[in-house]
């Protein structure tokens, strides 16, 4: 498991091969979500950063036997930005930046299409926690009390 913690300047990711310190960071770290066969109707996301990133790591339609599936016909699972009237056709190694506050969603994929990807977002709840941790300045007991409402700290070694 990876942990991020605030230091005097920036934040540090505690990784298995050693920590990585982002000394100039003034924002909370982004988070990444991996998904498979993600489909969602039109919606908006209220993130604290104006942009988010999406990277399609796999789009496989080899399981479909459709003679019409070609350049002019889509296998589905495409990104749609309704506000901008833009459709980004789903394809392996496609990366895009989008504005989550704009209305967006995906088209339905045809049966047998396999899609995987990663979304890089900046959620308000992570920023809130980062800001609270920054204000507490490393006082673990104060952080536990503020976040859980309890002064009890489990000291069991994990």
FENQUI-V671276 format. One record per residue. N is the residue number from 1. RES is the residue in three letters. BURIAL is I if it has 16 or more other ideal C-beta (glycine too) atoms within 10 Angstrom, else O. Layout:
<<N,RES,BURIAL> <N,RES,BURIAL>>
//
This chain:
<<1,UNK,O> <2,UNK,O> <3,UNK,O> <4,UNK,I> <5,UNK,O> <6,UNK,I> <7,UNK,O> <8,UNK,O> <9,UNK,O> <10,UNK,O> <11,UNK,I> <12,UNK,I> <13,UNK,O> <14,UNK,O> <15,UNK,O> <16,UNK,O> <17,UNK,O> <18,UNK,O> <19,UNK,O> <20,UNK,O> <21,UNK,O> <22,UNK,O> <23,UNK,O> <24,UNK,O> <25,UNK,I> <26,UNK,O> <27,UNK,O> <28,UNK,I> <29,UNK,I> <30,UNK,I> <31,UNK,O> <32,UNK,O> <33,UNK,O> <34,UNK,O> <35,UNK,O> <36,UNK,O> <37,UNK,O> <38,UNK,I> <39,UNK,O> <40,UNK,O> <41,UNK,O> <42,UNK,O> <43,UNK,O> <44,UNK,O> <45,UNK,I> <46,UNK,O> <47,UNK,I> <48,UNK,I> <49,UNK,I> <50,UNK,O> <51,UNK,O> <52,UNK,I> <53,UNK,O> <54,UNK,I> <55,UNK,O> <56,UNK,I> <57,UNK,O> <58,UNK,O> <59,UNK,I> <60,UNK,O> <61,UNK,I> <62,UNK,O> <63,UNK,O> <64,UNK,O> <65,UNK,O> <66,UNK,O> <67,UNK,O> <68,UNK,O> <69,UNK,O> <70,UNK,O> <71,UNK,O> <72,UNK,O> <73,UNK,O> <74,UNK,I> <75,UNK,I> <76,UNK,I> <77,UNK,I> <78,UNK,I> <79,UNK,I> <80,UNK,I> <81,UNK,I> <82,UNK,O> <83,UNK,O> <84,UNK,O> <85,UNK,O> <86,UNK,O> <87,UNK,O> <88,UNK,I> <89,UNK,O> <90,UNK,I> <91,UNK,O> <92,UNK,O> <93,UNK,O> <94,UNK,I> <95,UNK,O> <96,UNK,O> <97,UNK,O> <98,UNK,I> <99,UNK,I> <100,UNK,I> <101,UNK,O> <102,UNK,O> <103,UNK,O> <104,UNK,I> <105,UNK,O> <106,UNK,I> <107,UNK,I> <108,UNK,O> <109,UNK,I> <110,UNK,I> <111,UNK,O> <112,UNK,O> <113,UNK,I> <114,UNK,O> <115,UNK,I> <116,UNK,I> <117,UNK,I> <118,UNK,O> <119,UNK,I> <120,UNK,I> <121,UNK,I> <122,UNK,I> <123,UNK,I> <124,UNK,O> <125,UNK,O> <126,UNK,I> <127,UNK,I> <128,UNK,O> <129,UNK,I> <130,UNK,I> <131,UNK,O> <132,UNK,O> <133,UNK,I> <134,UNK,O> <135,UNK,O> <136,UNK,I> <137,UNK,O> <138,UNK,O> <139,UNK,O> <140,UNK,O> <141,UNK,O> <142,UNK,O> <143,UNK,I> <144,UNK,I> <145,UNK,O> <146,UNK,O> <147,UNK,O> <148,UNK,O> <149,UNK,O> <150,UNK,O> <151,UNK,O> <152,UNK,O> <153,UNK,O> <154,UNK,O> <155,UNK,O> <156,UNK,O> <157,UNK,O> <158,UNK,O>>
//
